Amino acid sequence: MKILKRAGTVVLSVILWAIILVAALYAFTTMATRDNQNVANIFGYTPLTVQSDSMVPTFASGDLIFIKKCDPATLKEGDIICFHTIIDNEYALNTHRIKSIESVGDARSYTTIGDNNNGITDQHVISDGDIVGKYAGHLTGFGKVMDFLSSSTGFLIVIILPMMLFFIYQIYHLITISIRLKRALAVENARAAEMARMEAAQKMMPQQPQMRQPMPLQGMPGVGAGEGNPEAAAARSEAEQALAEAKRIREEAEAIRAKAEAEQALAEAKRMKEEAEAIRARAQAELEKAKGEKPDGEDAKQ
């Protein structure tokens, strides 16, 4: 499945790049015939679409021909050349065969003719400055493709839409790669966390035998360090023992506090009893004293 998906991706990329090349060729051919004086070329070659059958059977209307830039001094009779001329009172490019060459000093003039023009030469004689280049070959029918691309419908269907699909696909591809990268990072982080947890557990395991083994709780059979999971049993026993120890300490503290409060109350009662006895003793003494002084007073009155 992965192989088929990868193969489909490669095929789609090849198709899209082919469309881009066709678009570039279209743009170039359109630019090549736009200027009446200068004709663009790629590495010395210019692609042009044939518009008539004047050169049948060499090439016909709808073919795509290639013109190679050359030195006019090397041309001879019988060569097929592309040149600037006037057709129907408009500047245009024409590709015909050289019928004759005339030289006047260093200047040369050329009479051209179409292979399918029944021996009738072209009306205008051309010079070296009119020549674009020499015919180098053609692709049958590909000129019609260029004509279709020149139309607004063809440009939209063959150029604009595939280019949009290409860029959408590239954006989708980038988003897919980004999602995969995030997933890979998440998996890596989770794996690193798991490794860290395992390392921490391994570090704690050698320390486990050194820990104090808790005694089984009284009245709770089956609870001890050796039953079930050793770590869980040990932790549980230790927790229960710590809880029992805390409870015992709390009870002792409460008992000590109660005892202290009782002793304090007893001391307070004893102190109050002593004070009461002292007060009673003083009162008794005062009473005895009062009784002893009363007869003498009575004698004095008589």
PyMOL commands that set and color helices and strands:
alter all, ss='L'
color gray80, all
select helices_A, chain A and resi 2-32+72-74+128-130+142-150+152-204+208-210+230-301
alter helices_A, ss='H'
color red, helices_A
select strands_A, chain A and resi 45-49+64-68+80-87+90-104+107-113+126-127+131-139
alter strands_A, ss='S'
color yellow, strands_A
deselect
rebuild
show_as cartoon
